[in-house]
Amino acid sequence: MSALPTKLETLAIHGGTPVREKLLPYGRQSIDDADIQAVVEVLKSDWLTTGPKVAEFEERFAAQVGARHAVSFSSGTAALHGAAFAAGLGPGDEAITTPMTFCATANCILYQGATPVFADVSPDTLNLDPGEVSRKISARTKAIIAVDYAGHPAALDELGQLAKAQVQGGRALLIEDACHALGAEYGGKCVGGIADMTVFSFHPVKHLTTGEGGMVATNDARLAETLRRFRNHGISSEARQRQESGQWFYEMVLLGFNYRLTDIACALGLSQLGKLSANLARRREIAAHYTAAFRAVPGLIPPTVRVEANPAWHLYPIRIDLAKLTVDRGQIFRALRAENIGVNVHYIPVHLHPYYRDQFGHRDGECPVAEAAYERLISLPMFHGMTDGDVEDVVRAVGKVISPYVK
Ligand SMILES: Cc1ncc(COP(=O)(O)O)c(C=O)c1O
């Protein structure tokens, strides 16, 4: 199977007919009648928030990812903030993280008044390079925050060992931002029970949605308790516990936030969780189809999968081999959009955002592997609701657009 057409077609960007009439987005949710029914039932119940669906969702989620505890949050960002707090990050501390991520991964370090230290990524997976992390570790390192970029698990064994060996300033914690990686496996184990804390997002483009929502999975009961308090103003008990025990008394024991996920959202999450395996299987099928189609196309580099990994494919980021093409990523991107293929770019390396440049003096050249990848990346549409026809449209549009630009 090859994506390249046998004869050159006029690109839509030059006035030709687009491959699709309507834009195919790069990601979108799938909601069915069972999801809607689950939400309606909660709306008719006594508890819209802090009720039984929260605990049920957390328990089922923990079992799904193989962790002892799961604590829900109002978003993946809030969950990252909770994890940074529970790791004890504060002013004077550093956390090492990747530039190849959504800015929330690094922002959670700033929320705690600590300093993000960016380490470069490995050229194949674009995940944190343990060698680079080890060069950046100092007595101030309190956490390593890895990201499972696009759904491919980070080098969790090596990073876990580096975090443990960080004895000078005490043991550092490994926080895994698995917002792309619900259902991914590393060394045959599901992500969620491997790092000290694993963070998930339930934004609509993810594998499971609650509208907005997030979760931290951990095997550590003390971390779980801190996370529960942090997401509820720092209060030592929850409203439902008090109602059931007939007590009014509560105390605020730390400075927390209202980061609670509602019962409405958790009911949707529970209903969606039942479809996770099928959704993952579909994403893996689409990824395999793309990779088979693009492997032999000059100018395209499909994502690499390491032997120890079974990715969850939140994204399908291809790289453009600029040496083999007559145009840059911008032109390929615009040409694909003109074909009504909703491509995207993940990510501008975080240290190069104006806020990080202006506030912390970050500059180009600090993370050369991530920066070079950024110039070449394009995310193709990837969501479990894609039909075979959608997938074929993407393959056809990519071949159509690349052909005239191959040197
Ligand atoms: C890697 C990564 N981390 C964190 C987040 C933040 O998650 P949320 O949008 O649920 O706040 C995202 C969001 O897409 C993400 O991609």
The ligand as an SDF file (V2000), in Angstrom:
LIG
                    3D

 16 16  0  0  0  0  0  0  0  0999 V2000
    0.2620   16.5870   27.4390 C   0  0  0  0  0  0  0  0  0  0  0  0
   -0.8760   17.3480   28.0420 C   0  0  0  0  0  0  0  0  0  0  0  0
   -0.8190   17.6640   29.3470 N   0  0  0  0  0  0  0  0  0  0  0  0
   -1.8280   18.3240   29.9540 C   0  0  0  0  0  0  0  0  0  0  0  0
   -2.9440   18.7170   29.2690 C   0  0  0  0  0  0  0  0  0  0  0  0
   -4.0250   19.4810   29.9720 C   0  0  0  0  0  0  0  0  0  0  0  0
   -5.2020   18.7540   30.0360 O   0  0  0  0  0  0  0  0  0  0  0  0
   -6.6290   19.4930   30.1600 P   0  0  0  0  0  0  0  0  0  0  0  0
   -6.9310   20.0870   28.8300 O   0  0  0  0  0  0  0  0  0  0  0  0
   -7.5620   18.3990   30.5420 O   0  0  0  0  0  0  0  0  0  0  0  0
   -6.4910   20.5290   31.2310 O   0  0  0  0  0  0  0  0  0  0  0  0
   -3.0560   18.4170   27.9230 C   0  0  0  0  0  0  0  0  0  0  0  0
   -4.2530   18.8450   27.1870 C   0  0  0  0  0  0  0  0  0  0  0  0
   -4.5800   18.5820   26.1400 O   0  0  0  0  0  0  0  0  0  0  0  0
   -1.9940   17.7130   27.2880 C   0  0  0  0  0  0  0  0  0  0  0  0
   -2.0480   17.4120   25.9870 O   0  0  0  0  0  0  0  0  0  0  0  0
  1  2  1  0
  2  3  1  0
  2 15  2  0
  3  4  2  0
  4  5  1  0
  5  6  1  0
  5 12  2  0
  6  7  1  0
  7  8  1  0
  8  9  2  0
  8 10  1  0
  8 11  1  0
 12 13  1  0
 12 15  1  0
 13 14  2  0
 15 16  1  0
M  END
$$$$
